[in-house]
């Protein structure tokens, strides 16, 4: 090795070390975690005694490590460097449970798999197909909501499609998108509470 080549080798070694340090920093950086939150609504009496919120069925396109920011131009766009603080089905279920408990003050509401010993008298089931911003940047929640009594039922299961859209454009900010999606879950709770009040009591023999 010539003396003139040593500075070049030192420079290459330094560049390699800096590159490795940057790679390790990028790999070790944690994503920013976001959490849905219950939104207060109109509280009314008259619901079932005990309600269980089944863990929602969420499209596999949405249930991933990185938050889905938008669905536009035939593309699913992710919010890079972000993640939900728990699995999306569990978080939506827990948020919906909190919303319903506030809207039905005379009803015990719990989420599926919660450590409770009581038996539900009615169930709430939710399927989500959209839970992100649309092509115009508005938060969009679509799916199906089903409410039915436990045990032998009188009358049909109350099932209806869900379509909710925020008034504001929120796609540019994950915080604003999360707040808007929380409003969307609250709107689902409003519909579920109304349906629960219409349920006939379960028949027990």
Secondary structure, 3 states (H helix, E strand, C coil): CCHHHHHHHHHHHHHHHHHHHHHHHHHHCCCEEECCCCCCCCCCCCCCCEEEECCCEECCCCCCCCCEEEEECCEEEECCCEEECCCHHHHHHHHHHHHHHHHCCCCEEEECCCCCCCCCCEEEEEEEEEEEECCCCEEEEEEEEEEEECCECCCCCEEEEEEEEEEEECCCCHHHHHHHHHHHHHHHHHHHHHHHHHCCCCECC
